[in-house]
Structures are given as structure tokens and as C-alpha cells.
Amino acid sequence: MPLSRLNHEQLSAATAPFGYNLVIASAGTGKTSTIVARIAYLLQNGVKPEEILLLTFTNKAANEMIERVARFFDNETVKKIEAGTFHAISNKLLKKIGKKIILKQPKELKILLKTIYAKRRFDHIDTNIKPYQSSYLYDIFSLYQNSEIKLTFSEWLKKNENEHSAYFDIYEDIMEEFQTEKRAFSYVDFNDLLILLRDELQNSDNGLIFKEILIDEYQDTNTLQGSLIKAFTCKSIFCVGDYDQSIYAFNGANIKIIGTFKERYKDANIFTLDKNYRSSNVILSLANRVIEKNPRLYPKELKVTREGNFEVPKLLVYNELFEQYQSIAGKINCSHNAHNEIAVIFRNNSSADGIEASLREFGIKCKRKGSSSFFDSREVKAILDMIGLFVNPKDMMAFIHIFEYAKGIGAALSKELFDALLEIGSGDIKEAFFRPKNVENPFKKKIKNSQLGLFDDLHEMGSVGRFYSLGFDEVFLSNPVLKNSHISEDGAKFIYGFYRFLKDSKTVKLPASLVEHAINSHVFKEIANFLAKRRGVLKDGSVDKKLTDEAKERIMRKAWLLRDLAKNYNDIFGFLNALTLGSSEMSEGEGVNLLSIHASKGLEFKEVYIVDLMDGRFPNRKLMNMGGSLEEERRLFYVAATRAKDKLFLSFAKYDKIKKIDYLPSQFLNEAGLIAS
């Protein structure tokens, strides 16, 4: 059993009495083993599996823990444990109690917000401060939701963003309309999942009761997540975390949650895991020299368990930025470690581009995580939106995202087209295309409100006769939306292509077949051509045919890779849901790991390079000035350094010849004892 394999500190924590327990588990001290043992202890002591809730920050972590529990208990028992991320669990429990929700990624909802934002004007406001763009307004509203539960958005803005006070009423009105639109279509984002579940737990008797809640990476919980945990009817929580690894302040993570645990729960037990099983003594010593400069919230002193002689961490100093990347690629080329056991970790995403290009010169494969994603690529997103709209013809966001690619149809007109289709299709755009109601003018007039920046825009209606020569069928030509005078011939062709995609997809059942059908459609061909041409544009504005063809080939390669992924699913809904909740954890490719520090969390490698350790870049002074802190940057360094098991290299460059910037070494190199002050 897992309990027999624990050291004394881990065993004490895993067998703690029911109540409020906090385990301080530093890097490499076996927190996963402790959590697995705790679940086993609960099951052995009569707690039913369905009475256990495990909250993690990645689905991968949850799956790993449950798989390890399954080695000691039968599968039917283990399957009943509720385990997953805060968002995945919230999504599952909300659906369990009958809530109708459609989960959308932030990028999708930003497009919806953009259509609402586009109806506003700000030039009537007498101020020199430029208004936030819609995308940033979404991000700052998300930060508000994560970090504040008592103030309204306007009150929070007044507290944190006073220089934008002239726009507060408009911002508030935009976000109110945005929330109303989301509710109308049952759209939710990740924050909404937590808010909805918290409100359900607080306001209704829904039977969602657990005997113990286990929380992994407790130091990264934000105020919203903390309020959700508190809303559960549960008198026993088992929290595992390390304040030295709290690195999500940008997302509202509140280090005070772990720091005030003893104050909030008077009878709380605090356990400390102090034996490191991962890193060599010299690597751990370096990491500790830096992190000890931060205030100590709880006392701890790590002990190294690995014996033997290990290489001392090496400082690599270069005269020029790209020279650094090329040299590191050369060192990796000569390394005796397997490439998947090597990681290059960076603070700024731009660092990864130079490393990737340099590795490519040596023919070394690599995979990136934390700076870009296969599922974030516009071509993959377009296919998923086409499928999503076929499955759910009321999916406004998917419609807007697809039709932004149509010539002459932007985000605002896309939204109006969708609203018009709902009007003539009685709430279903499939009905609107195949059996449209005869409505003279389905486009509604906007309301004017100068104080809130709204303006009038009444569309003139035209004749569909201008499209007769384009070869459209009679059903399509009878559609009232074509009377909108703003729709060009190219726009009409695109709409017709989508109409044909819906019509030809009626008999398709399996996800892989539907993906293939979307790839072969006129709509996706137009999207692929648009993206390839844009990616083939040179600095002088001309289009390079070779670059365009290469871009088109990469687009189609990704499209067919998505088709291959879809073969693992028999249900279209299951396929889309899995990608929405877990795409950020999926990575493409193999080879050397190129990781942002946040993406490296929880991982370990035999050989690690931390690059661009220059003052300004790491610590990142720009982010510090935008609300970050030196303490957070120091925690990021600690996380990066403790990913290394055997070898650790730290590098910096003195000059960037492209930007013509001179650099000083990071203060962390001084704190680590690698350079003199």
C-alpha cells in the first residue's frame, strides 16, 4: 500500500485527523505521493470514493494521482472519485445538477466582446488617456473576477485604475451587455464555471457534499477559487502547496490564502515535507540561496537525499544575445542526455524563438509549451468552430470567428448576420439557411446613447438580384439576409460556402469524418488561403509565393493532424469538450522541451538551461511595474532552478545587436553566488 512507502513526515501528513490540514511541500519532496497516500488512507478508513474531491491545477496531475491510487484499489472504486482541475470539476458538477452551459475559450469570447465594444465611441470623452482595447478590457475583467468578490467592477476599477475614470461608465455598460449576451446563449468562460458553482453551493440544496476536499498547488489559488472551496459543505480539507512556488499573481493568485491558513482555521495542522528527492545538493543549494531572500511565511529547511558527486551549476556568459542561443543549441547537440530529458526554460516568450531557430540548425527536434499552442493556431481553431457550429447552430461565437475571414464581413457585421439568421430561423441558423422565414428586414436598429458611447446604424436593404449570376441555388437566394446592402459578392460566396458545408454535413456522424469534411469544404479552403497569403507577406508588403506555399503546407499539416486526433473519439460532443478543457495541456512534437517557467511547473529534467538572465528580462522589470513584484520574480527563478535533477546551466548575454540594448546580469545570479555584486 502507498502508506508503507512514505517517510516519517509524509506519513504524518497523509494520516492526519479529519479537519483543516496544510502540507508545505517544497520542490521535489514527494507531494504527489503524499496526496495519493492520503486518498488511500481515506478509502481505508471508510470514506466512500464519491465523497472525495481532488482539485488540481492540471488534468494531467489529477489523472496521474488517480492512476496511482488505482494500483491499490479496484477501478470501479477509483472511478467514483471526483478529480480534476477547478474548471473541469465545476463544469462536471454544474452539468450533473442540470445546468445548461456551453464552455468557451477566452479567445472566442474576446471576439464577442469586440462586437459589443465596436458599437461604442470614445472620442466624445475629454481626456488624454486612451481607452482600453476590448481584448485588454476582457483580461482586466477576468483579473477582477479572480481577485475580488466584494466590490463591483466599477468599484474595483476605481480602486485600481483611477486614470481611466472617465471611461468607467462605458466599461461597466460594455461588460454588462457582454454578460447579458453570454447568458442569452448559455456561454460561460472558465471564471463563470467557478462563479456559477459557488453560487449554486451557497444558494441551493443540490446534494453536492464531500467528506474531504484535497487541493493540490494550494499556493496558486486565487480569491475566486478560495471562495469556491469555502462554499462546499465540507469540514475536512487537505491542502498541499509551497509558498516559494506561488507564481500566478498575474492571474489573481493570492499568496495570503496559504499564508493565513493557520489564522483562518484555528485548529489547523501544519505539516512540512523537508526531504528533496529530485535535485542534487549543489542545485538545491543554489536555489535556496536565492529564495531565502524572500520573507519566510512558514519555517522550513530542505534536506537533500540524493548521494553522489554532481556537477556544480554553471554560469554561461555571452557577448551577444543570439550567440547565447546558438551556443546552448551546440551544447545540447553534444549532450549525452536524451533530448526529452533536456529543457530550456525562459521568462519571456521571445527567448524561445531564438532557441528554436538555433536548435533547428543542428537538426534537433523540440517542442514548445507555454508560449504557443497547436490548438491556438487560427487554422485549427477555424475547423473546431465549423464543427462546433454544426453541432450547436446557436453558437454565436463560432459563427463570428468563422465569418471574420469572409471578405467585407468583419466582427460587427458577423454579429448582425448571426442575429438576423436567428430571427429568420426562429433561434436556429440551420433553419435560417434551409427553411427561412420571410422577414422584410431582419436587421435591428441600434439604440443611441451618447453618454455610453453608443451610436445609430440602420442598414439599408438592397436587392438579391446582384447575386443571381453567382450560381447559388434558389433556396439560398431566397434568404432575407442577402438583402443587406453591406454584403459584397465575395461575402455572399463565403456565406453560400458555409450553407453548402452545413447541407453536405447532415449525414456525417464521427468526429474524424466531420473534421475531414470541414477541411475539404470551400469555407476552410478560403480560410487556409487567407492565412497562407498573410503569412507570406514580406516586410515591403509584397507576397512571396514560396513562403505562401510553405505556409499553406503547414496549415494543411495541422488540419490533418487534428483529423488524426479526432479518431480517438466516437462522440462529437466528447471530442469538442475534451479539447476545450484540456487543449492547454496537450503538446505537439517531440525532442528538447522549450518551456516558459509557468509551463515548467511540476516537471523535472536531467539537464536544464535557464536563459536570458539579464536585468530587465529576468527579473522582468516591465511586469514588476505593472503590478508584479521582485518576490514573485524570485519565486519564478526558484521554480525554474528546481526543475533540474543533475545539470543546471544559467546564461546571460551582454548585448542585443538587433535592438541595440546593453544588458547587466540578473541580480539573481549575484544572489546565487555566481557573480560578484
C-alpha positions in Angstrom: 0.0 0.0 0.0 1.2 3.6 -0.6 1.4 4.4 3.1 4.2 1.9 3.6 6.4 3.8 1.1 6.3 7.2 2.9 9.0 8.8 5.0 8.0 9.9 8.5 6.9 13.5 7.5 4.8 12.3 4.6 3.2 9.6 6.7 2.3 12.1 9.4 0.6 14.3 6.9 -1.2 11.5 5.0 -2.7 10.1 8.2 -3.7 13.5 9.7 -7.1 13.6 11.5 -10.1 15.0 9.7 -10.1 18.7 9.8 -8.1 21.5 8.3 -4.6 20.3 7.2 -2.0 22.2 5.3 1.1 20.4 4.0 4.1 22.6 3.0 5.7 20.6 0.2 8.7 22.1 -1.3 10.1 21.2 -4.8 10.8 17.6 -5.2 9.6 16.5 -1.7 7.1 14.0 -2.9 3.8 15.9 -2.6 2.1 13.6 -5.2 3.0 10.5 -3.2 1.6 12.2 -0.1 -1.7 13.1 -1.8 -2.1 9.6 -3.2 -1.4 8.1 0.2 -4.0 10.5 1.8 -6.7 9.3 -0.7 -5.8 5.7 0.1 -6.0 6.4 3.9 -9.4 7.9 3.4 -10.7 4.9 1.5 -9.2 2.5 4.0 -11.0 4.4 6.8 -14.5 4.1 5.4 -14.8 7.2 3.3 -16.7 6.4 0.1 -14.9 7.4 -3.1 -17.7 9.6 -4.3 -17.3 11.6 -1.0 -13.7 12.6 -2.0 -13.0 15.6 -4.2 -9.5 16.2 -5.6 -8.8 19.7 -7.0 -5.7 20.2 -9.1 -4.3 22.8 -11.5 -3.8 20.5 -14.4 -5.9 17.5 -15.6 -2.6 15.7 -16.1 -1.8 15.9 -12.4 -5.3 14.7 -11.4 -5.0 11.7 -13.8 -1.6 10.8 -12.5 -2.8 10.7 -8.9 -5.9 8.7 -9.7 -3.9 6.2 -11.8 -1.5 5.7 -8.8 -4.5 5.2 -6.4 -5.9 2.6 -8.9 -2.8 0.4 -8.3 -4.1 -0.4 -4.9 -7.9 -0.3 -5.3 -10.3 -1.6 -8.0 -11.1 0.6 -10.9 -14.8 0.8 -10.1 -13.9 2.4 -6.7 -11.4 4.8 -8.1 -13.6 6.0 -10.9 -16.1 7.4 -8.4 -13.5 9.9 -7.0 -14.2 13.4 -8.3 -10.8 14.6 -9.6 -9.7 17.3 -11.9 -9.0 21.0 -12.3 -11.1 23.6 -10.6 -12.7 24.3 -14.0 -13.1 20.7 -15.1 -14.8 19.7 -11.8 -17.0 22.8 -11.9 -18.1 22.0 -15.4 -18.9 18.4 -14.5 -20.8 19.2 -11.3 -22.8 22.0 -12.9 -23.9 19.6 -15.7 -24.6 16.9 -13.0 -27.2 19.2 -11.4 -28.7 20.1 -14.7 -27.2 23.5 -15.6 -27.2 24.2 -19.3 -23.8 25.7 -20.1 -21.6 26.0 -23.2 -17.9 26.5 -22.3 -16.0 28.9 -24.5 -12.3 29.7 -24.6 -11.2 33.3 -23.7 -10.1 33.9 -27.3 -13.6 33.2 -28.5 -15.3 35.4 -26.0 -12.9 38.2 -26.8 -14.4 38.2 -30.3 -17.9 38.5 -28.8 -16.8 41.4 -26.6 -15.2 43.0 -29.6 -18.5 43.1 -31.4 -20.1 44.9 -28.4 -17.1 47.2 -28.0 -17.3 48.1 -31.7 -20.7 49.7 -31.1 -19.1 52.3 -28.8 -17.3 55.5 -29.5 -14.9 57.2 -27.0 -14.0 60.4 -28.8 -16.6 62.4 -27.0 -14.7 61.9 -23.7 -12.5 64.8 -22.8 -9.3 63.1 -21.7 -5.8 62.4 -22.9 -5.9 58.8 -21.8 -6.6 56.3 -24.5 -9.4 53.8 -23.7 -8.6 50.1 -23.2 -8.9 47.9 -26.2 -11.6 45.3 -26.0 -9.1 42.4 -25.5 -7.4 44.1 -22.6 -10.8 45.0 -21.1 -11.7 41.3 -21.1 -8.4 40.4 -19.4 -8.8 43.1 -16.7 -12.4 42.0 -16.0 -11.1 38.4 -15.6 -8.5 39.6 -13.1 -11.2 41.4 -11.3 -13.3 38.2 -11.1 -10.3 36.2 -9.8 -9.1 38.7 -7.2 -12.3 40.4 -5.8 -15.6 39.1 -4.5 -16.9 42.1 -2.5 -16.6 45.0 -4.9 -18.5 45.7 -8.2 -16.4 46.0 -11.3 -16.7 49.8 -11.3 -15.7 49.9 -7.6 -12.7 47.7 -8.3 -11.7 49.9 -11.3 -11.9 53.0 -9.1 -9.7 51.3 -6.6 -7.1 50.1 -9.1 -7.4 52.1 -12.3 -8.1 55.7 -11.4 -6.5 57.2 -14.5 -9.3 55.7 -16.7 -12.1 57.1 -14.5 -13.6 59.0 -17.5 -14.4 55.7 -19.2 -15.7 53.7 -16.2 -19.4 54.1 -17.1 -18.8 52.9 -20.7 -16.6 50.0 -19.5 -19.3 49.0 -17.0 -22.0 49.1 -19.6 -20.0 47.1 -22.1 -19.3 44.4 -19.6 -23.0 44.3 -18.5 -24.1 43.8 -22.1 -21.3 41.2 -22.6 -22.6 39.2 -19.6 -26.2 39.5 -20.8 -25.2 38.2 -24.3 -23.3 35.3 -22.7 -26.3 34.4 -20.6 -28.6 34.5 -23.6 -26.6 31.8 -25.3 -25.6 29.9 -22.2 -21.9 30.8 -22.8 -19.5 30.5 -19.9 -15.8 31.1 -19.6 -13.5 29.5 -17.0 -14.3 32.1 -14.3 -18.0 31.7 -14.9 -17.8 28.0 -14.2 -16.4 28.7 -10.7 -18.8 31.6 -10.0 -21.9 29.6 -11.1 -20.9 26.6 -9.0 -20.1 28.7 -6.0 -23.4 30.5 -6.2 -25.2 27.1 -6.6 -23.4 25.8 -3.5 -24.3 28.9 -1.5 -27.9 29.3 -2.5 -29.4 25.8 -3.1 -29.6 22.3 -1.6 -28.1 20.4 -4.6 -26.6 17.3 -2.9 -23.0 18.2 -3.8 -21.5 17.2 -0.4 -18.0 15.8 0.2 -16.4 14.5 3.3 -12.9 15.7 2.3 -11.6 18.1 -0.3 -7.9 17.8 -1.3 -6.3 20.8 -3.0 -3.0 20.5 -4.9 -0.8 23.5 -5.6 -2.7 25.4 -2.9 -0.3 28.4 -3.1 -1.7 29.2 -6.6 -5.3 29.5 -5.6 -6.9 32.9 -6.2 -9.7 34.7 -4.3 -12.4 33.2 -6.6 -11.1 29.7 -6.2 -10.8 30.2 -2.4 -14.4 31.3 -2.2 -15.5 28.2 -4.2 -13.6 25.9 -1.7 -15.3 27.7 1.2 -18.8 27.3 -0.4 -18.6 23.5 -0.3 -20.3 21.8 2.7 -17.2 20.1 4.0 -15.4 20.1 7.4 -12.2 18.5 6.2 -9.8 19.9 3.7 -6.3 18.7 2.9 -4.2 21.4 1.2 -0.7 20.8 -0.3 1.4 23.7 -1.5 4.6 25.7 -1.2 4.6 29.5 -0.9 8.0 29.6 -2.6 6.4 28.3 -5.7 3.5 30.8 -5.9 3.9 32.2 -9.4 0.4 33.1 -10.6 -0.1 36.6 -9.2 -0.8 37.8 -12.8 -3.9 35.6 -12.7 -5.0 36.8 -9.3 -3.3 34.1 -7.2 -3.3 35.3 -3.7 -0.3 34.1 -1.6 -2.2 35.3 1.5 -4.5 32.3 1.2 -1.7 29.9 2.0 0.0 32.4 4.3 -3.1 32.9 6.6 -4.2 29.3 6.7 -3.4 29.0 10.5 -5.2 32.2 11.2 -8.4 31.3 9.3 -8.6 27.8 10.7 -7.8 28.0 14.4 -7.5 24.2 14.8 -5.4 23.7 11.7 -2.5 21.3 11.5 0.6 22.4 9.5 3.0 19.7 8.2 6.3 20.2 6.4 7.9 17.9 3.9 11.6 18.7 4.1 13.4 15.9 2.1 14.1 16.7 -1.5 14.3 13.6 -3.8 14.8 15.4 -7.1 17.7 17.8 -7.3 21.4 17.4 -6.5 22.7 19.1 -3.4 24.6 21.8 -5.4 21.5 22.7 -7.4 19.2 22.8 -4.4 21.8 24.9 -2.5 21.8 27.5 -5.3 18.0 27.7 -5.5 17.8 28.1 -1.7 20.4 30.9 -1.6 18.1 32.9 -3.9 14.7 32.1 -2.4 15.8 32.7 1.1 15.9 36.4 0.2 12.1 36.3 0.3 10.1 36.6 3.5 9.5 33.3 5.2 5.8 32.5 5.8 6.4 29.2 7.4 9.7 27.8 8.7 11.4 25.1 6.5 14.8 23.7 5.8 15.2 21.3 2.9 17.4 18.2 3.2 19.0 16.5 0.2 18.5 12.8 -0.1 20.4 12.1 -3.3 24.0 11.0 -2.8 27.0 11.2 -5.2 29.1 13.7 -6.9 27.2 16.1 -9.2 28.2 18.9 -11.5 28.1 22.4 -9.9 25.6 24.7 -11.7 27.4 26.6 -14.5 27.2 30.2 -15.5 27.4 30.9 -19.2 28.2 34.4 -20.3 27.9 35.6 -23.9 28.7 38.9 -25.6 25.6 38.8 -27.8 22.0 37.5 -27.4 21.8 35.2 -30.4 25.3 33.9 -29.8 23.9 32.7 -26.5 21.1 30.7 -28.2 23.5 29.2 -30.8 26.0 28.2 -28.1 23.3 26.5 -26.0 22.0 24.6 -29.0 25.6 23.4 -29.6 25.9 22.2 -26.0 22.6 20.4 -26.3 23.8 18.8 -29.6 26.8 17.4 -27.7 24.8 16.3 -24.6 24.7 12.6 -23.6 21.2 13.0 -22.2 18.2 12.1 -24.3 16.6 15.3 -25.8 13.3 14.7 -24.0 15.3 14.9 -20.7 16.6 18.4 -21.6 14.7 21.6 -21.0 15.4 25.2 -21.9 13.4 27.4 -19.6 12.6 31.1 -20.3 10.9 34.1 -18.6 9.9 35.8 -21.9 8.3 34.1 -24.9 10.7 35.9 -27.3 13.6 33.8 -26.0 12.0 30.6 -27.3 12.1 31.8 -30.9 15.9 32.2 -30.9 16.5 28.8 -29.2 14.1 27.0 -31.6 15.8 28.5 -34.6 19.3 27.6 -33.3 18.2 24.0 -32.5 16.8 23.7 -36.0 20.2 24.5 -37.5 21.6 21.4 -35.7 18.6 19.3 -36.9 17.4 19.0 -33.2 13.7 18.5 -32.7 12.0 20.5 -30.0 8.5 21.1 -28.6 7.2 24.3 -27.1 4.8 24.7 -24.3 3.7 27.9 -22.5 4.4 30.2 -25.5 2.2 28.9 -28.3 -0.2 26.0 -28.8 -1.2 23.8 -31.7 -4.8 24.4 -30.6 -4.4 28.1 -30.5 -3.4 28.3 -34.2 -6.0 30.0 -36.3 -6.5 27.2 -38.8 -7.2 24.6 -36.1 -9.5 27.0 -34.3 -11.4 27.6 -37.5 -12.0 23.9 -38.1 -13.2 23.4 -34.5 -15.5 26.4 -34.8 -17.0 24.9 -38.0 -17.7 21.7 -36.2 -18.9 23.5 -33.1 -21.4 25.5 -35.2 -22.6 22.3 -37.0 -23.2 20.6 -33.6 -24.7 23.7 -32.0 -26.3 26.0 -34.6 -26.9 28.6 -31.8 -23.2 29.1 -31.3 -22.8 32.8 -32.0 -19.1 32.8 -31.1 -18.2 30.1 -33.6 -20.2 31.9 -36.3 -18.4 35.2 -35.7 -15.0 33.6 -35.6 -15.6 31.9 -39.0 -17.1 34.8 -40.8 -14.4 37.2 -39.8 -12.4 35.5 -42.7 -15.0 36.5 -45.3 -14.1 39.5 -47.4 -16.0 42.5 -46.4 -17.5 40.9 -43.3 -15.9 41.9 -40.0 -16.7 41.1 -36.4 -19.5 43.7 -36.1 -21.3 42.6 -39.4 -20.8 39.0 -38.5 -22.7 39.5 -35.2 -25.5 41.3 -37.1 -25.7 38.5 -39.6 -26.0 35.9 -36.8 -28.7 37.9 -35.1 -30.6 38.2 -38.4 -30.2 34.4 -39.0 -31.6 33.7 -35.6 -34.5 36.0 -36.4 -35.5 34.3 -39.6 -34.6 30.8 -38.3 -36.6 31.1 -35.0 -33.5 30.7 -33.0 -31.7 28.1 -35.2 -29.3 29.1 -38.0 -29.8 25.8 -39.7 -33.5 26.6 -40.0 -32.5 30.0 -41.2 -30.5 28.6 -44.1 -32.8 25.7 -45.1 -36.3 27.0 -44.2 -36.0 30.8 -43.6 -39.0 32.9 -42.6 -39.8 35.7 -45.0 -38.8 38.7 -43.0 -38.6 42.1 -44.8 -35.7 43.5 -42.7 -34.2 41.1 -40.0 -31.5 43.7 -39.1 -32.4 45.6 -36.0 -31.7 49.3 -35.5 -29.1 50.0 -32.7 -30.0 52.3 -29.8 -28.4 55.6 -29.4 -26.9 56.7 -26.1 -24.1 59.3 -26.4 -23.2 59.1 -22.7 -22.3 55.4 -23.1 -20.8 55.8 -26.5 -23.5 54.1 -28.5 -24.4 55.3 -32.0 -27.1 54.7 -34.6 -26.5 52.4 -37.5 -29.6 51.4 -39.6 -28.8 49.1 -42.5 -30.2 49.9 -45.9 -31.8 46.9 -47.6 -30.8 46.0 -51.2 -31.8 43.5 -53.8 -30.5 39.9 -54.0 -30.6 40.3 -57.8 -26.9 41.3 -57.8 -26.1 37.7 -56.8 -28.1 35.8 -59.5 -25.1 35.3 -61.7 -23.0 33.6 -59.0 -24.7 30.2 -59.4 -26.4 30.0 -55.9 -29.3 27.6 -55.6 -32.9 29.0 -55.2 -33.2 28.2 -51.5 -30.1 30.2 -50.7 -31.1 33.1 -53.0 -34.4 33.5 -51.2 -32.7 34.2 -47.8 -33.6 37.7 -46.5 -30.1 38.2 -45.0 -28.7 38.6 -48.6 -30.7 41.9 -48.8 -28.2 43.6 -46.5 -26.5 46.1 -48.7 -23.2 45.7 -46.9 -22.7 42.2 -48.1 -20.4 42.1 -51.2 -20.2 39.3 -53.8 -17.2 37.8 -52.0 -19.1 37.9 -48.8 -22.1 36.2 -50.4 -19.9 33.5 -51.8 -18.5 32.8 -48.4 -21.9 32.6 -46.8 -23.0 30.2 -49.6 -19.9 28.1 -49.0 -20.9 27.8 -45.3 -24.5 27.0 -46.3 -23.2 24.1 -48.5 -21.0 22.8 -45.6 -24.0 22.6 -43.3 -26.1 21.0 -46.0 -23.5 18.4 -47.0 -22.7 17.5 -43.4 -26.1 16.2 -42.4 -25.1 12.6 -42.8 -21.7 12.8 -41.1 -21.5 11.2 -37.6 -18.0 10.6 -36.4 -15.7 13.4 -35.3 -12.8 12.4 -37.6 -15.2 12.4 -40.6 -16.6 15.8 -39.7 -13.1 17.2 -39.3 -12.2 15.8 -42.8 -15.4 17.2 -44.2 -14.6 20.7 -42.8 -11.1 20.5 -44.2 -12.4 19.8 -47.7 -15.1 22.5 -47.6 -15.0 25.7 -49.6 -15.0 27.7 -46.4 -11.9 26.2 -45.0 -10.1 26.5 -48.3 -10.9 30.2 -48.3 -9.6 30.5 -44.7 -6.4 28.5 -45.5 -5.7 30.7 -48.5 -6.3 33.9 -46.4 -3.9 32.7 -43.7 -1.3 31.4 -46.0 -1.2 34.6 -48.0 -1.0 36.7 -44.9 1.9 34.6 -43.6 3.7 35.0 -47.0 3.8 38.8 -46.9 7.3 40.3 -46.8 8.3 43.5 -45.0 7.9 45.6 -48.1 4.2 44.4 -48.4 4.8 42.1 -51.3 3.6 38.5 -51.2 6.3 35.8 -51.6 4.8 32.7 -53.4 7.3 30.3 -51.8 6.5 31.5 -48.3 2.8 31.3 -49.1 3.0 27.8 -50.4 5.1 26.7 -47.3 2.5 28.3 -45.0 -0.3 26.5 -46.9 1.5 23.2 -46.4 1.9 23.8 -42.7 -1.7 24.8 -42.4 -2.9 21.6 -44.0 -0.5 19.5 -42.0 -2.1 20.9 -38.8 -5.5 20.3 -40.2 -4.9 16.6 -40.9 -3.2 16.2 -37.5 -6.4 17.4 -35.9 -8.3 14.8 -38.0 -6.0 12.1 -36.6 -6.6 13.3 -33.0 -10.3 13.1 -33.7 -10.0 9.4 -34.5 -9.7 8.8 -30.7 -13.3 9.9 -30.2 -16.6 8.4 -31.2 -18.7 11.2 -29.9 -18.5 14.8 -31.4 -19.6 16.4 -28.1 -16.9 14.5 -26.2 -14.3 15.5 -28.7 -15.1 19.2 -28.5 -15.4 19.2 -24.8 -12.1 17.4 -24.3 -10.3 20.0 -26.5 -11.9 23.0 -24.7 -11.0 21.8 -21.2 -7.6 20.2 -21.9 -6.0 21.6 -25.0 -3.6 23.8 -23.0 -2.1 20.6 -21.6 -1.6 18.9 -24.9 1.7 19.5 -26.7 2.8 18.8 -30.3 6.0 17.2 -31.3 9.0 15.6 -29.5 12.6 16.5 -28.6 14.0 19.2 -26.4 11.5 20.9 -24.2 11.2 24.7 -24.6 9.2 25.9 -21.7 8.0 29.1 -20.1 8.6 29.0 -16.3 4.9 28.7 -15.7 4.6 25.7 -18.1 7.6 24.0 -16.5 5.8 23.9 -13.1 5.6 20.3 -11.8 8.1 18.9 -14.3 11.6 17.7 -13.9 14.6 17.1 -16.3 18.1 15.8 -16.1 19.5 18.8 -17.8 18.1 22.4 -17.6 19.1 25.7 -19.2 17.7 28.9 -17.8 18.3 31.6 -20.5 18.4 35.4 -20.7 19.2 36.1 -17.1 19.6 39.8 -17.7 18.3 42.6 -15.5 15.1 43.8 -17.0 14.3 40.5 -18.7 14.6 38.2 -15.6 13.6 39.7 -13.2 11.1 41.2 -15.7 11.1 44.9 -14.6 8.2 45.8 -17.0 5.9 43.3 -15.4 7.0 44.3 -12.0 6.0 47.9 -12.8 2.6 46.6 -13.9 1.7 45.1 -10.6 4.2 42.3 -10.2 6.9 42.1 -7.5 10.5 41.2 -7.0 9.4 38.4 -4.6 7.3 36.8 -7.4 10.2 37.0 -9.9 12.4 35.4 -7.3 9.9 32.6 -6.9 9.9 32.1 -10.6 13.6 31.7 -10.6 13.3 29.1 -7.7 10.7 27.1 -9.7 12.9 27.2 -12.8 16.1 26.1 -11.0 14.4 23.3 -9.1 13.2 21.6 -12.4 16.8 20.4 -12.7 17.9 17.0 -11.4 21.5 16.6 -12.4 22.7 19.5 -14.5 21.8 23.2 -14.4 23.1 26.0 -16.7 22.3 29.7 -16.2 23.1 32.0 -19.0 23.0 35.7 -19.9 24.1 37.9 -22.8 25.7 41.4 -22.6 24.2 42.9 -25.8 21.3 42.6 -28.2 22.6 43.7 -31.6 19.0 43.8 -33.2 17.5 46.1 -30.5 20.9 47.7 -29.7 20.5 47.2 -26.0 23.2 46.6 -23.4 22.4 44.3 -20.5 23.6 43.9 -17.0 23.4 40.4 -15.4 20.3 39.5 -13.3 20.5 40.2 -9.6 19.6 36.5 -9.1 23.0 35.5 -10.4 24.5 37.6 -7.6 22.1 36.2 -5.0 23.1 32.7 -6.2 26.7 33.5 -5.6 27.7 33.1 -9.3 28.9 36.7 -9.8 30.2 39.4 -7.6 28.0 42.4 -6.8 
